[in-house]
Amino acid sequence: MNQSRAGARLRTVLGHLGQRSAGAGVAYPTSGAASPNSFHPPQFQYTRDNNVLSLEQRQFYEENGFLVIKNLVSDADIKRFRSEFERICQGEVKPEQLTIMRDVAIAKSERVPSEKTVSKVQDFQEDKELFRYCALPEILKYVECFTGPNIMAMHTMLINKPPDAGKKTSRHPLHQDLHYFPFRPSNNIVCAWTAMEHIDEKNGCLCVLPGTHKGHLKPHSYPKWEGGVNLMYYGIQDYDENCPRVHLVMEKGDTVFFHPLLIHGSGWNKTQGCRKAISCHFASSDCHYIDVKGTSQEIFEREVMEVANRLHGIPKDAMLRDLYIFRGRLVKGKRINL
């Protein structure tokens, strides 16, 4: 990856912003005035008026904070995404800004070029093949039901949960995705998460706590697990342990859309194969950025910016919102120049 080029590009973005170190409370809009279509009747707080979702589907998402659409992404597209992931793991392609992550249980000596040693690739916005996922019409027509017509792709991942090494490190603690995002409002953000193969409790399917999207952002920290915790795998500690849980059993191509405040996680992979899924967090370009200094997200900001500086040469004085402004991509509608 070209670190100097990445750093230069972000410095250009920061120059356009003008004041990088503005105080708390300053917001950077990603588009002009709020769309008149952003008004929602009281009974629909989390979905927009649309002709895609049935009334029953809207009501389900409003009550539960997630919705599974069966067989949404084609086998042909998934095959292409899988092939590109393998090429990345083999080092055949090296997209700029891409971050390759490995399970904490995998020793450095075992990190040969192989998909079994890579647990996740994220920020693949510079990889044209993987980024096609974020612009698939079948994905965007549902995303628009939650964000409105002006859509930004903000955070991308291909998750390759490896066979657990025996320490349960392949699991992901219960968390809220909003902890990772410096933009608001939360109701204008949605994740699309597509299974790339059959996924169930054996290989670590998603576990969601229905209705928890109606709450607030909780403090997150690393859980004290005996086997260790993967980098950036934050979890919440004060959720109601008696809250009902739903394990999302999904087939290849099935896609779940969920709210960024929905509490969710995933179990450890008890099988011998890797469990793959591809996802993108989308936000309305009517959202605004916030300064996370003084909030529960500040520790995460410090950690992620240290990694961004080390891997990609991102300026040390950049902020979390700068990183998302830099990486966000318009995939539908309009966005003003920052």
Secondary structure per residue as TSV (DSSP state, phi and psi in degrees):
chain	resnum	aa	ss	phi	psi
A	1	M	-	360.0	142.5
A	2	N	-	-87.6	95.3
A	3	Q	H	-65.5	-41.3
A	4	S	H	-64.5	-38.5
A	5	R	H	-66.6	-41.5
A	6	A	H	-62.4	-45.3
A	7	G	H	-62.7	-40.2
A	8	A	H	-64.2	-40.1
A	9	R	H	-64.6	-41.7
A	10	L	H	-69.1	-36.3
A	11	R	H	-62.0	-35.1
A	12	T	H	-64.1	-44.1
A	13	V	H	-61.4	-44.1
A	14	L	H	-63.0	-35.4
A	15	G	H	-63.5	-37.3
A	16	H	H	-67.0	-32.7
A	17	L	H	-70.7	-29.0
A	18	G	-	88.9	-72.3
A	19	Q	-	-111.5	102.4
A	20	R	T	-78.2	-26.5
A	21	S	T	-108.1	32.6
A	22	A	-	-60.6	152.2
A	23	G	-	-71.7	173.0
A	24	A	T	-60.0	144.3
A	25	G	T	97.1	-14.1
A	26	V	-	-77.4	130.7
A	27	A	-	-115.4	141.0
A	28	Y	-	-109.9	106.4
A	29	P	B	-69.0	148.9
A	30	T	S	-100.1	0.2
A	31	S	S	-158.1	-174.2
A	32	G	S	-76.6	-151.1
A	33	A	S	-58.9	153.6
A	34	A	-	-59.2	141.5
A	35	S	-	-66.6	141.2
A	36	P	G	-62.2	-18.0
A	37	N	G	-80.9	1.4
A	38	S	G	-80.7	-8.1
A	39	F	-	-73.9	134.8
A	40	H	-	-123.0	138.5
A	41	P	-	-58.0	152.9
A	42	P	T	-53.2	-33.4
A	43	Q	T	-76.4	-12.7
A	44	F	-	-124.0	94.6
A	45	Q	S	-94.3	-24.4
A	46	Y	S	-114.6	-4.4
A	47	T	S	-130.2	153.7
A	48	R	-	-96.6	156.1
A	49	D	-	-61.0	132.1
A	50	N	-	-160.2	168.4
A	51	N	S	-112.9	22.5
A	52	V	S	-103.1	-50.4
A	53	L	S	-84.0	140.8
A	54	S	-	-74.4	163.3
A	55	L	H	-57.8	-40.0
A	56	E	H	-63.6	-40.2
A	57	Q	H	-67.3	-41.7
A	58	R	H	-61.7	-45.4
A	59	Q	H	-63.6	-36.4
A	60	F	H	-64.6	-46.5
A	61	Y	H	-64.8	-42.2
A	62	E	H	-57.3	-40.9
A	63	E	H	-81.5	-36.3
A	64	N	H	-108.8	-25.8
A	65	G	S	87.5	8.7
A	66	F	E	-153.4	160.3
A	67	L	E	-153.8	127.1
A	68	V	E	-98.5	127.8
A	69	I	E	-109.8	120.0
A	70	K	T	-75.5	143.0
A	71	N	T	50.5	47.1
A	72	L	-	-85.3	-39.1
A	73	V	S	-104.2	135.4
A	74	S	-	-71.5	155.7
A	75	D	H	-59.6	-37.5
A	76	A	H	-63.6	-43.3
A	77	D	H	-65.5	-43.1
A	78	I	H	-62.9	-38.4
A	79	K	H	-61.0	-40.8
A	80	R	H	-67.3	-41.1
A	81	F	H	-64.0	-41.2
A	82	R	H	-63.2	-42.4
A	83	S	H	-63.6	-41.1
A	84	E	H	-67.7	-38.6
A	85	F	H	-60.3	-43.1
A	86	E	H	-62.4	-39.0
A	87	R	H	-64.7	-37.6
A	88	I	H	-65.9	-44.1
A	89	C	H	-62.1	-34.2
A	90	Q	T	-82.1	-5.7
A	91	G	T	79.3	13.5
A	92	E	S	-73.7	-30.0
A	93	V	-	-130.6	144.5
A	94	K	-	-134.7	79.8
A	95	P	-	-62.6	140.9
A	96	E	T	-62.4	146.7
A	97	Q	T	72.4	-8.5
A	98	L	-	-66.4	136.7
A	99	T	E	-111.7	124.8
A	100	I	E	-100.4	126.2
A	101	M	E	-117.5	146.6
A	102	R	-	-128.3	152.4
A	103	D	-	-65.2	140.3
A	104	V	T	-61.1	-22.9
A	105	A	T	-80.9	-9.6
A	106	I	S	-88.6	116.8
A	107	A	-	-67.6	151.7
A	108	K	G	-58.4	-33.7
A	109	S	G	-66.7	-18.4
A	110	E	G	-96.8	2.1
A	111	R	-	-86.0	57.4
A	112	V	-	-75.8	157.2
A	113	P	S	-61.1	102.4
A	114	S	S	-163.7	145.9
A	115	E	G	-67.4	-20.0
A	116	K	G	-75.5	-11.1
A	117	T	G	-103.3	1.1
A	118	V	-	-113.0	120.9
A	119	S	-	-92.0	-21.4
A	120	K	E	-167.3	144.0
A	121	V	E	-120.5	135.1
A	122	Q	E	-135.0	164.0
A	123	D	-	61.6	56.0
A	124	F	-	-95.4	28.5
A	125	Q	T	-63.7	-19.8
A	126	E	T	-92.1	-2.2
A	127	D	-	-96.3	108.7
A	128	K	H	-61.0	-35.3
A	129	E	H	-70.4	-50.8
A	130	L	H	-68.1	-35.7
A	131	F	H	-68.8	-15.0
A	132	R	G	-55.2	-31.8
A	133	Y	G	-55.5	-40.9
A	134	C	G	-71.3	-15.6
A	135	A	G	-113.2	7.5
A	136	L	-	-60.8	126.1
A	137	P	H	-55.1	-37.4
A	138	E	H	-67.7	-28.0
A	139	I	H	-76.7	-48.8
A	140	L	H	-65.6	-30.4
A	141	K	H	-66.6	-29.2
A	142	Y	H	-82.6	-39.6
A	143	V	H	-55.7	-41.6
A	144	E	H	-59.6	-25.0
A	145	C	H	-66.2	-19.8
A	146	F	H	-110.2	-31.0
A	147	T	H	-105.5	-19.4
A	148	G	-	91.1	-176.5
A	149	P	S	-77.0	-20.3
A	150	N	S	-98.9	107.3
A	151	I	E	-119.7	128.3
A	152	M	E	-110.0	135.1
A	153	A	E	-88.2	116.7
A	154	M	E	-107.1	-32.7
A	155	H	E	-149.8	128.0
A	156	T	E	-123.0	144.2
A	157	M	E	-149.8	144.7
A	158	L	E	-119.9	114.0
A	159	I	E	-98.4	128.6
A	160	N	E	-125.1	68.5
A	161	K	E	-57.6	114.5
A	162	P	-	-79.9	164.8
A	163	P	-	-56.3	133.2
A	164	D	-	-65.7	139.4
A	165	A	-	-81.7	5.1
A	166	G	S	106.2	-4.7
A	167	K	S	-111.0	7.3
A	168	K	-	61.0	24.0
A	169	T	T	-76.3	-11.7
A	170	S	T	-78.2	-9.5
A	171	R	-	-76.6	162.0
A	172	H	E	-123.0	124.6
A	173	P	E	-63.4	157.4
A	174	L	E	-61.5	132.4
A	175	H	E	-156.1	173.5
A	176	Q	-	-119.5	130.3
A	177	D	G	-65.9	-23.8
A	178	L	G	-60.9	-22.3
A	179	H	G	-57.3	-27.0
A	180	Y	G	-93.9	-3.8
A	181	F	-	-117.0	131.1
A	182	P	-	-98.3	39.2
A	183	F	E	-139.3	154.4
A	184	R	E	-144.8	165.1
A	185	P	-	-83.2	156.8
A	186	S	G	-64.5	-29.1
A	187	N	G	-71.1	-9.2
A	188	N	G	-102.3	18.2
A	189	I	E	-124.0	141.6
A	190	V	E	-149.4	148.3
A	191	C	E	-104.9	136.8
A	192	A	E	-108.2	124.3
A	193	W	E	-131.3	113.5
A	194	T	E	-111.9	127.4
A	195	A	E	-70.7	133.0
A	196	M	S	-99.0	2.9
A	197	E	S	-167.6	179.4
A	198	H	-	-63.2	130.6
A	199	I	B	-129.4	128.1
A	200	D	-	-145.2	-168.7
A	201	E	G	-65.1	-25.0
A	202	K	G	-67.4	-38.6
A	203	N	G	-107.1	15.8
A	204	G	T	90.8	55.9
A	205	C	-	-70.4	168.9
A	206	L	E	-68.1	141.9
A	207	C	E	-119.9	124.3
A	208	V	E	-119.7	151.7
A	209	L	-	-108.0	95.8
A	210	P	T	-56.3	138.7
A	211	G	T	87.3	-9.9
A	212	T	G	-73.7	-9.3
A	213	H	G	-68.2	-13.5
A	214	K	G	-81.4	-5.8
A	215	G	S	-89.4	-154.3
A	216	H	-	-119.4	171.9
A	217	L	-	-72.0	123.0
A	218	K	-	-95.3	156.4
A	219	P	-	-62.7	140.6
A	220	H	E	-119.2	148.8
A	221	S	E	-155.4	169.8
A	222	Y	-	-73.8	128.1
A	223	P	-	-68.8	151.6
A	224	K	-	-91.2	74.0
A	225	W	-	-90.8	139.6
A	226	E	T	-58.8	-39.1
A	227	G	T	-82.3	-5.8
A	228	G	-	100.7	166.7
A	229	V	-	-130.6	138.9
A	230	N	-	-68.3	151.7
A	231	L	T	-56.7	133.1
A	232	M	T	73.5	5.8
A	233	Y	-	-88.1	70.0
A	234	Y	-	-75.1	156.0
A	235	G	E	-141.3	159.9
A	236	I	E	-96.7	150.7
A	237	Q	S	-110.8	-17.0
A	238	D	-	-110.9	28.1
A	239	Y	S	-77.4	160.3
A	240	D	-	-76.2	110.6
A	241	E	T	-66.7	-15.7
A	242	N	T	-90.8	-1.5
A	243	C	S	-65.7	134.2
A	244	P	-	-58.2	145.1
A	245	R	-	-120.1	147.0
A	246	V	E	-125.1	125.9
A	247	H	E	-94.9	122.6
A	248	L	-	-88.2	98.5
A	249	V	-	-81.6	122.8
A	250	M	B	-133.3	151.0
A	251	E	-	-102.5	165.3
A	252	K	T	-54.7	127.9
A	253	G	T	95.2	-19.3
A	254	D	-	-64.9	142.8
A	255	T	E	-132.2	131.0
A	256	V	E	-106.9	133.4
A	257	F	E	-106.6	130.1
A	258	F	E	-145.3	155.4
A	259	H	-	-75.5	145.8
A	260	P	T	-71.1	-10.4
A	261	L	T	-97.1	-5.4
A	262	L	S	-64.2	126.3
A	263	I	-	-76.0	127.0
A	264	H	E	-155.5	165.9
A	265	G	E	-165.6	-164.4
A	266	S	E	-151.6	152.4
A	267	G	-	-84.1	-179.7
A	268	W	-	-84.6	153.8
A	269	N	-	-87.6	109.7
A	270	K	-	-92.6	2.0
A	271	T	S	-98.3	179.9
A	272	Q	S	-96.0	-2.0
A	273	G	S	-109.7	162.0
A	274	C	-	-81.7	146.8
A	275	R	E	-107.9	112.4
A	276	K	E	-105.8	142.8
A	277	A	E	-150.4	150.3
A	278	I	E	-121.2	141.5
A	279	S	E	-148.5	160.7
A	280	C	E	-147.6	137.7
A	281	H	E	-95.0	125.8
A	282	F	E	-110.1	150.5
A	283	A	E	-140.7	150.7
A	284	S	E	-65.1	141.2
A	285	S	T	-75.5	3.2
A	286	D	T	-85.9	-4.4
A	287	C	-	-66.7	166.1
A	288	H	E	-127.8	154.8
A	289	Y	E	-89.9	151.1
A	290	I	-	-124.0	158.9
A	291	D	-	-91.6	122.0
A	292	V	-	-87.8	1.1
A	293	K	T	-57.9	133.5
A	294	G	T	82.5	5.6
A	295	T	S	-113.2	176.8
A	296	S	T	-68.3	-10.7
A	297	Q	T	-90.5	-4.5
A	298	E	H	-63.5	-38.5
A	299	I	H	-64.4	-41.9
A	300	F	H	-62.6	-41.8
A	301	E	H	-57.2	-45.3
A	302	R	H	-62.4	-42.2
A	303	E	H	-68.3	-45.3
A	304	V	H	-70.1	-33.0
A	305	M	H	-73.1	-30.6
A	306	E	H	-64.2	-42.2
A	307	V	H	-66.1	-43.3
A	308	A	H	-62.6	-36.6
A	309	N	H	-69.1	-42.5
A	310	R	H	-69.7	-41.7
A	311	L	H	-86.4	-35.6
A	312	H	H	-124.0	2.5
A	313	G	-	69.9	22.6
A	314	I	-	-65.3	136.4
A	315	P	-	-52.6	139.1
A	316	K	T	-65.2	-26.4
A	317	D	T	-90.6	7.0
A	318	A	-	-69.8	161.0
A	319	M	-	-117.9	167.0
A	320	L	H	-58.7	-41.0
A	321	R	H	-64.5	-33.8
A	322	D	H	-60.6	-40.6
A	323	L	H	-63.8	-41.6
A	324	Y	H	-73.7	-34.2
A	325	I	H	-61.4	-39.6
A	326	F	H	-68.6	-40.7
A	327	R	H	-92.5	-19.2
A	328	G	-	-63.1	144.4
A	329	R	E	-132.0	130.4
A	330	L	E	-72.2	126.9
A	331	V	E	-117.4	-13.2
A	332	K	E	-163.4	139.1
A	333	G	S	92.2	-142.8
A	334	K	-	-128.4	152.5
A	335	R	-	-149.1	134.3
A	336	I	-	-77.3	160.4
A	337	N	-	-72.9	133.6
A	338	L	-	-80.3	360.0
